[in-house]
Amino acid sequence: MATLPKYSVHDRLSELKAFDETKAGVKGLVDAGITHIPRIFHTPPHLHDQRPSVRADQGCNNFCFPIIDLEGVGGLGTDKWKRVAEEICDASSKWGFFQVVNHGIPTSVLEEMKAGVLRFHEQDLDEKKRFFSRDPARKVAYNSNFDLYSGPVANWRDTNYYYMAPDPPLPETIPPPCREILIEYSKQLETLASLLFQLLSEALGLPTNYLEEMDCAKGVNVMLHYYPACPQPELTMGTTRHTDTNFITILLQDDIGGLQVLHQDHWVDVPPMPGALVVNIGDLLQLVSNDKFLSAEHRVLASKVGPRVSVACFFSTGLLPNAKVYGPIKELLSEENPPRYKEVTIPEFVGYVKGRGLDGSSVLQHFELRSAS
C-alpha cells in the first residue's frame, strides 16, 4: 500500500472545508477529471483492515451467505413460519446478516428505486445544491459523509437522506427525481420490516409483537448512497468498517457489489442477487437481545467501476427526543445469562455515535457493564 502523506491537522481541516464548500461531493471530483484522490480520502492502514477477503460461495460450509425465502411464510404457528423464524435466528446469531427473497416488493419497484438514486445524484448540480445541509434535524438533505468533520477519514461516497417516519416530510419537499418512488418504496419497506420484526421476536422466544411494541420500527431513515468510480480505490474506502447503530437495516444494492461483512475473521462479499434485499442486525438489537443477535462489522470497498448505488433503510425509534430506556430484555435474562449492557436512552446512544463518526471501533463496548473484578 502506498505511503500516506503527512500533513497537519490545520491542513486537513482546510481541505475538508474546501471540499465541503463546493457542495458537489465526491461526484464533483470525478466530474472534474481528477486522477489522484485528495488526501482527506486516504484511509489509514488500521482502518483499511487487511484481513483476507472471500467470495460468499467459497468454502461453502463457512462462507455461504444466508438466504431466506419468505414466500408463503403464512401466519403464526404454521410450519413455514416456525422454519423461517429458526433460519432468521440462526443467521442473526451467527452472521448478523442475511438476504431475503420473495419478500413481496415487486422487482419493478426495486429497479425504479435504484434509478431514482441515479437521477438525484446525477441531476444538475445547482438543483442538487438546494438540498445540501449538515443539519441532522433536516428531514431531507444531501451531503458527502455525515461524519466529514468528526470521522478520522472521508469515504468515497455521497448521500441523500430522508426521515420517512414517524413524521414524514411533505411530498413537495422531496426532490422530484426520486419523489414518487421514494414514497412508494418506503411504504413497502415498512410492511416488510413489520414482518421481519415479528419473525425476530419469534426467534427470540418472545410474543410476536414484542419488538414492534418497543418502537423498534417507529423511526425510518432512508439513505440514497452514490459511490462514484474511483481512480485510486486501493487508497480509500466506499464506507469504512462499522456496525449500524439502529435495530435493523434493510438494504437494496445494485449489481456492482462491494459490500462485505466480517465473518469468522474474513471479509465475505455480500453477493448481489436480483430481487433480493439485504437485512442486517444493528447495535441496538444486539444490545436488547443481550448478544443473542450479532451486529456485524461491514464495509464497502471503493472501485474503479461505478457508480455503485444502494438504498439503506434504517429502523429505529425516530428522531424525536424521548426518555425511554433500552437495555437487555428482561425476559431473556437469567442467572446463566445476566445483562451484558447498561440501560441507555436513544439520544444518549446516537449522540455518542455521531460524536466520533465511523472510526472502525465497536460502539457497544462503550455501553458494556464492567465486571466488578
C-alpha positions as CSV (number, residue, x, y, z in Angstrom):
1,M,0.0,0.0,0.0
2,A,1.3,3.5,-0.8
3,T,2.9,5.6,1.9
4,L,0.4,8.1,3.2
5,P,1.3,11.7,3.0
6,K,1.8,13.6,6.3
7,Y,0.2,16.9,6.9
8,S,-1.1,19.0,9.8
9,V,-4.5,19.0,11.4
10,H,-4.9,22.5,10.2
11,D,-4.1,21.5,6.6
12,R,-6.6,18.6,6.8
13,L,-9.4,20.9,8.2
14,S,-8.7,23.4,5.4
15,E,-9.0,20.7,2.8
16,L,-12.2,19.3,4.4
17,K,-13.8,22.8,4.3
18,A,-12.7,23.4,0.7
19,F,-14.2,20.1,-0.4
20,D,-17.4,20.6,1.6
21,E,-17.9,24.2,0.3
22,T,-18.1,23.0,-3.3
23,K,-21.3,21.1,-2.3
24,A,-20.5,18.9,-5.3
25,G,-19.5,15.9,-3.3
26,V,-17.3,13.1,-4.5
27,K,-19.1,13.1,-7.8
28,G,-17.8,16.7,-8.3
29,L,-14.2,15.4,-8.0
30,V,-14.9,12.7,-10.6
31,D,-16.6,15.2,-12.9
32,A,-13.6,17.4,-12.6
33,G,-11.5,14.6,-14.0
34,I,-9.1,14.0,-11.1
35,T,-6.7,11.1,-11.4
36,H,-5.3,11.3,-7.8
37,I,-7.7,11.4,-4.9
38,P,-7.3,14.2,-2.3
39,R,-5.5,13.4,1.0
40,I,-8.7,13.6,3.0
41,F,-9.8,10.3,1.4
42,H,-6.6,8.4,2.1
43,T,-7.6,5.7,4.5
44,P,-5.0,5.0,7.3
45,P,-3.7,1.4,7.3
46,H,-5.5,0.4,10.6
47,L,-8.9,1.3,9.0
48,H,-8.1,-0.4,5.7
49,D,-8.1,-3.8,7.5
50,Q,-6.1,-6.3,5.5
51,R,-7.8,-9.5,6.8
52,P,-8.5,-11.9,3.9
53,S,-11.5,-11.4,1.6
54,V,-13.5,-14.3,0.3
55,R,-16.4,-14.7,-2.1
56,A,-19.6,-15.9,-0.4
57,D,-19.6,-19.1,-2.5
58,Q,-16.1,-20.2,-1.5
59,G,-15.7,-22.8,1.3
60,C,-19.4,-23.1,1.3
61,N,-19.7,-24.6,4.8
62,N,-18.2,-21.5,6.4
63,F,-19.0,-18.7,3.9
64,C,-22.4,-19.5,2.3
65,F,-24.2,-16.2,2.8
66,P,-27.6,-16.8,4.4
67,I,-30.6,-16.5,2.0
68,I,-34.1,-16.7,3.5
69,D,-37.1,-17.3,1.3
70,L,-40.2,-15.5,2.7
71,E,-42.6,-16.9,0.1
72,G,-45.7,-18.4,1.7
73,V,-44.4,-17.6,5.2
74,G,-48.0,-17.7,6.3
75,G,-49.4,-16.9,9.8
76,L,-48.3,-17.5,13.3
77,G,-47.8,-21.1,14.3
78,T,-47.5,-22.5,10.8
79,D,-44.6,-24.8,9.9
80,K,-43.3,-22.3,7.4
81,W,-43.4,-19.5,10.0
82,K,-41.5,-21.5,12.5
83,R,-38.9,-22.7,10.0
84,V,-38.3,-19.2,8.7
85,A,-38.0,-17.8,12.3
86,E,-35.4,-20.5,13.0
87,E,-33.5,-19.6,9.9
88,I,-33.6,-15.9,10.8
89,C,-32.4,-16.8,14.4
90,D,-29.5,-18.8,13.0
91,A,-28.4,-16.1,10.6
92,S,-28.8,-13.3,13.1
93,S,-26.8,-15.1,15.8
94,K,-24.0,-16.3,13.5
95,W,-23.7,-13.7,10.8
96,G,-25.8,-10.7,11.8
97,F,-26.7,-10.5,8.1
98,F,-29.0,-12.3,5.6
99,Q,-30.7,-11.8,2.3
100,V,-34.5,-12.1,1.9
101,V,-36.1,-13.2,-1.4
102,N,-39.8,-13.4,-2.3
103,H,-40.4,-10.6,0.1
104,G,-43.4,-9.2,-1.7
105,I,-41.9,-6.0,-3.1
106,P,-42.1,-6.0,-6.9
107,T,-38.9,-6.0,-8.9
108,S,-40.2,-3.0,-10.8
109,V,-40.3,-1.0,-7.5
110,L,-36.7,-2.1,-6.6
111,E,-35.4,-1.1,-10.1
112,E,-37.1,2.2,-10.1
113,M,-35.8,3.0,-6.7
114,K,-32.2,2.4,-7.9
115,A,-33.0,4.6,-10.9
116,G,-34.2,7.3,-8.6
117,V,-30.9,7.3,-6.7
118,L,-29.1,7.8,-10.0
119,R,-31.5,10.6,-11.1
120,F,-31.0,12.5,-7.9
121,H,-27.2,12.3,-7.7
122,E,-26.7,12.9,-11.4
123,Q,-29.1,15.9,-11.8
124,D,-27.8,19.4,-12.4
125,L,-25.5,20.5,-9.6
126,D,-27.4,23.7,-8.9
127,E,-30.6,21.7,-8.3
128,K,-28.8,19.2,-6.1
129,K,-27.2,22.0,-4.0
130,R,-30.7,23.2,-2.9
131,F,-30.8,20.1,-0.7
132,F,-27.3,20.4,0.7
133,S,-27.3,20.5,4.5
134,R,-25.4,19.3,7.6
135,D,-28.3,19.9,9.9
136,P,-29.1,16.4,11.5
137,A,-32.7,17.5,12.2
138,R,-33.5,18.1,8.5
139,K,-35.9,15.6,7.1
140,V,-34.5,15.9,3.6
141,A,-30.8,16.6,3.0
142,Y,-27.8,15.8,0.8
143,N,-24.1,15.9,1.6
144,S,-20.9,13.8,1.3
145,N,-20.0,11.9,4.5
146,F,-22.3,12.6,7.5
147,D,-19.2,12.5,9.7
148,L,-16.9,14.5,7.4
149,Y,-15.6,16.6,10.3
150,S,-15.9,14.1,13.2
151,G,-14.6,10.9,11.5
152,P,-11.0,10.0,11.0
153,V,-11.2,9.9,7.2
154,A,-13.5,10.8,4.4
155,N,-15.2,8.0,2.4
156,W,-15.7,7.9,-1.3
157,R,-19.5,8.3,-1.1
158,D,-22.3,10.9,-1.4
159,T,-25.6,10.5,0.3
160,N,-29.2,11.8,0.0
161,Y,-31.1,11.5,3.4
162,Y,-34.8,11.2,4.3
163,Y,-36.6,10.8,7.6
164,M,-39.7,9.0,6.4
165,A,-41.3,8.1,9.8
166,P,-42.9,8.7,12.2
167,D,-43.4,12.2,10.8
168,P,-42.6,12.1,7.0
169,P,-41.6,15.1,5.0
170,L,-44.2,16.9,2.9
171,P,-44.1,15.3,-0.6
172,E,-43.3,18.7,-2.2
173,T,-40.1,18.9,-0.2
174,I,-38.8,15.6,-1.6
175,P,-36.7,16.1,-4.8
176,P,-38.7,15.4,-8.0
177,P,-36.1,12.9,-9.4
178,C,-37.0,10.4,-6.6
179,R,-40.2,11.7,-5.0
180,E,-42.8,9.2,-6.1
181,I,-40.7,6.1,-5.9
182,L,-39.2,7.0,-2.5
183,I,-42.7,7.4,-1.0
184,E,-43.9,4.1,-2.5
185,Y,-40.7,2.2,-1.6
186,S,-40.7,3.4,2.0
187,K,-44.3,2.2,2.4
188,Q,-43.4,-1.2,1.1
189,L,-40.3,-1.4,3.3
190,E,-42.3,-0.6,6.4
191,T,-44.6,-3.5,5.7
192,L,-41.6,-5.8,5.2
193,A,-40.0,-4.5,8.4
194,S,-43.1,-5.3,10.4
195,L,-43.0,-8.9,9.2
196,L,-39.3,-9.1,10.0
197,F,-39.7,-7.8,13.5
198,Q,-42.4,-10.3,14.1
199,L,-40.1,-13.1,13.0
200,L,-37.2,-11.7,15.0
201,S,-39.5,-11.6,18.1
202,E,-40.4,-15.2,17.5
203,A,-36.7,-16.1,17.0
204,L,-36.0,-14.7,20.5
205,G,-38.9,-16.7,22.0
206,L,-40.9,-13.5,22.7
207,P,-44.5,-12.6,21.8
208,T,-44.8,-11.8,18.1
209,N,-45.4,-8.0,18.5
210,Y,-42.8,-7.6,21.2
211,L,-40.1,-5.7,19.3
212,E,-42.6,-3.5,17.4
213,E,-44.2,-2.6,20.7
214,M,-40.8,-1.4,21.9
215,D,-40.9,1.1,19.0
216,C,-38.1,-0.7,17.1
217,A,-39.7,0.2,13.8
218,K,-41.1,3.6,14.7
219,G,-38.4,5.7,13.0
220,V,-37.5,5.1,9.4
221,N,-34.4,6.8,8.0
222,V,-33.7,6.2,4.3
223,M,-30.3,6.9,2.7
224,L,-29.6,7.0,-1.0
225,H,-25.9,6.2,-1.4
226,Y,-23.9,7.0,-4.5
227,Y,-20.4,5.6,-4.9
228,P,-18.6,7.1,-8.0
229,A,-15.9,5.2,-9.8
230,C,-12.6,5.9,-8.0
231,P,-9.3,6.4,-9.8
232,Q,-7.3,5.0,-6.8
233,P,-9.6,2.6,-5.0
234,E,-6.6,1.0,-3.1
235,L,-6.1,4.2,-1.2
236,T,-9.7,4.7,0.1
237,M,-12.9,3.1,1.1
238,G,-16.5,3.5,0.0
239,T,-17.5,3.1,3.6
240,T,-15.2,2.4,6.5
241,R,-15.8,-0.7,8.5
242,H,-18.6,-0.1,11.1
243,T,-21.7,-1.5,12.7
244,D,-25.1,0.0,12.3
245,T,-26.4,1.7,15.4
246,N,-30.2,1.1,14.8
247,F,-32.3,-2.1,15.3
248,I,-32.3,-3.4,11.8
249,T,-31.2,-2.2,8.3
250,I,-32.8,-3.3,5.0
251,L,-30.5,-2.6,2.1
252,L,-31.2,-2.5,-1.6
253,Q,-27.9,-2.8,-3.6
254,D,-27.2,-2.8,-7.3
255,D,-25.3,-5.5,-9.3
256,I,-21.8,-3.9,-8.9
257,G,-21.1,-5.3,-5.4
258,G,-18.5,-4.1,-2.9
259,L,-20.4,-4.7,0.3
260,Q,-18.5,-7.0,2.7
261,V,-19.4,-8.4,6.1
262,L,-16.8,-9.6,8.7
263,H,-17.4,-13.3,9.4
264,Q,-15.0,-15.7,11.1
265,D,-12.2,-13.2,10.7
266,H,-12.7,-12.9,6.9
267,W,-14.3,-10.2,4.8
268,V,-17.1,-12.0,3.0
269,D,-18.6,-10.5,-0.1
270,V,-22.4,-9.9,0.2
271,P,-23.3,-11.2,-3.3
272,P,-25.8,-9.0,-5.3
273,M,-28.9,-11.0,-6.1
274,P,-31.6,-9.8,-8.5
275,G,-34.8,-9.0,-6.5
276,A,-33.1,-9.7,-3.1
277,L,-32.8,-7.3,-0.1
278,V,-30.0,-7.5,2.5
279,V,-31.0,-7.4,6.1
280,N,-28.6,-6.7,9.0
281,I,-28.8,-6.6,12.7
282,G,-27.9,-3.2,14.3
283,D,-26.2,-2.4,17.6
284,L,-29.5,-1.7,19.5
285,L,-30.9,-5.1,18.6
286,Q,-27.7,-6.8,19.8
287,L,-28.0,-4.8,23.0
288,V,-31.6,-5.6,23.8
289,S,-31.1,-9.2,22.8
290,N,-28.2,-9.4,25.2
291,D,-25.8,-10.6,22.4
292,K,-28.2,-13.3,21.2
293,F,-28.2,-11.5,17.8
294,L,-25.0,-10.1,16.3
295,S,-24.4,-6.6,14.9
296,A,-21.6,-7.5,12.5
297,E,-19.0,-5.2,11.1
298,H,-19.3,-4.4,7.5
299,R,-17.8,-2.1,4.9
300,V,-18.0,-1.0,1.3
301,L,-14.9,-1.2,-1.0
302,A,-14.1,1.6,-3.4
303,S,-13.9,0.5,-7.0
304,K,-12.8,1.7,-10.4
305,V,-16.2,0.5,-11.6
306,G,-19.1,2.8,-10.9
307,P,-21.2,4.5,-10.0
308,R,-22.5,2.0,-7.4
309,V,-25.8,2.8,-5.8
310,S,-27.6,1.5,-2.8
311,V,-30.6,2.4,-0.6
312,A,-30.2,1.8,3.1
313,C,-33.4,1.9,5.2
314,F,-32.7,2.1,9.0
315,F,-35.3,1.2,11.5
316,S,-35.0,2.7,15.0
317,T,-37.2,4.8,17.3
318,G,-37.4,8.1,15.4
319,L,-35.8,11.5,15.7
320,L,-38.0,12.9,18.5
321,P,-36.1,13.1,21.8
322,N,-37.6,10.7,24.4
323,A,-36.6,9.4,27.8
324,K,-37.4,5.8,27.0
325,V,-34.7,3.5,28.2
326,Y,-33.4,0.5,26.3
327,G,-31.5,-2.4,27.9
328,P,-31.3,-6.2,27.7
329,I,-34.9,-7.6,27.5
330,K,-35.8,-8.9,31.0
331,E,-37.5,-12.0,29.6
332,L,-34.2,-13.1,28.0
333,L,-32.2,-12.8,31.3
334,S,-31.4,-15.4,33.8
335,E,-28.6,-16.4,36.3
336,E,-26.8,-18.1,33.4
337,N,-27.5,-15.1,31.1
338,P,-27.0,-11.9,33.1
339,P,-27.3,-8.5,31.4
340,R,-24.2,-7.5,29.5
341,Y,-25.1,-3.9,28.8
342,K,-26.3,-0.9,30.8
343,E,-29.6,0.7,30.0
344,V,-29.4,3.7,27.7
345,T,-31.7,6.3,26.0
346,I,-31.7,6.6,22.3
347,P,-30.5,10.3,22.3
348,E,-27.5,9.2,24.5
349,F,-26.7,6.3,22.2
350,V,-27.0,8.2,19.0
351,G,-25.1,11.2,20.5
352,Y,-22.2,9.0,21.3
353,V,-22.1,7.6,17.8
354,K,-22.3,10.9,16.0
355,G,-19.6,12.4,18.1
356,R,-17.0,10.0,16.9
357,G,-18.0,9.1,13.4
358,L,-17.0,5.9,11.6
359,D,-13.7,5.1,13.4
360,G,-13.7,1.4,13.0
361,S,-14.3,0.5,16.6
362,S,-17.3,-1.1,18.4
363,V,-20.0,1.3,19.7
364,L,-21.3,-1.4,22.0
365,Q,-18.1,-1.6,24.0
366,H,-18.8,1.8,25.4
367,F,-22.1,0.5,26.9
368,E,-20.9,-2.8,28.3
369,L,-21.4,-3.5,32.0
370,R,-17.9,-3.9,33.5
371,S,-17.3,-6.8,35.8
372,A,-16.6,-5.9,39.4
373,S,-13.4,-7.9,39.2
